[in-house]
Amino acid sequence: MNEERKRILEMLAEGKINTDEAERLLSALSNETEKGSDITEKVWGHKYLRVVVEPAPGSTSTERVNIRVPLKLIRAGLKLASFIPKDAQVKVNEAYMKKESTRISPESNLKTSKN
């Protein structure tokens, strides 16, 4: 909670302002914060989810991954997924789980080839 909100609530607790005034001040404060986030996005550009993958300690690999995924793309994907019917989602999940459970490990593949 930021300092302005705390201050408003303290004033309300002390009786310096009534609930209506506190509500009005809090709503005005929230409107200011929303405007501030719009301004930040316009000034700094788009927002991204940054994914960084580095090699594990002691690993011989020197490969690194640094990806920036636009949040708008993630939101669009989530919205698109909501259009998939539930029964289709269930079928896809079942097929995926079946595929995962039927994978053959190299050891079991060797055992079956010897027979």
ChimeraX attribute file (.defattr): number of C-alpha atoms within 10 A of each C-alpha:
attribute: neighborCount
match mode: 1-to-1
recipient: residues
	/A:1	5
	/A:2	6
	/A:3	8
	/A:4	12
	/A:5	15
	/A:6	11
	/A:7	11
	/A:8	18
	/A:9	17
	/A:10	14
	/A:11	14
	/A:12	17
	/A:13	12
	/A:14	10
	/A:15	10
	/A:16	11
	/A:17	14
	/A:18	12
	/A:19	12
	/A:20	10
	/A:21	13
	/A:22	18
	/A:23	14
	/A:24	11
	/A:25	15
	/A:26	16
	/A:27	12
	/A:28	11
	/A:29	13
	/A:30	13
	/A:31	11
	/A:32	11
	/A:33	12
	/A:34	10
	/A:35	10
	/A:36	12
	/A:37	11
	/A:38	10
	/A:39	12
	/A:40	12
	/A:41	11
	/A:42	10
	/A:43	9
	/A:44	8
	/A:45	9
	/A:46	11
	/A:47	13
	/A:48	14
	/A:49	12
	/A:50	11
	/A:51	10
	/A:52	10
	/A:53	10
	/A:54	12
	/A:55	12
	/A:56	9
	/A:57	7
	/A:58	6
	/A:59	8
	/A:60	8
	/A:61	10
	/A:62	8
	/A:63	8
	/A:64	10
	/A:65	9
	/A:66	9
	/A:67	12
	/A:68	11
	/A:69	12
	/A:70	13
	/A:71	14
	/A:72	13
	/A:73	11
	/A:74	13
	/A:75	11
	/A:76	10
	/A:77	11
	/A:78	11
	/A:79	11
	/A:80	10
	/A:81	11
	/A:82	10
	/A:83	8
	/A:84	10
	/A:85	9
	/A:86	10
	/A:87	9
	/A:88	10
	/A:89	13
	/A:90	11
	/A:91	11
	/A:92	12
	/A:93	12
	/A:94	12
	/A:95	12
	/A:96	11
	/A:97	11
	/A:98	11
	/A:99	10
	/A:100	10
	/A:101	9
	/A:102	8
	/A:103	9
	/A:104	10
	/A:105	8
	/A:106	8
	/A:107	8
	/A:108	10
	/A:109	10
	/A:110	11
	/A:111	9
	/A:112	8
	/A:113	7
	/A:114	6
	/A:115	5
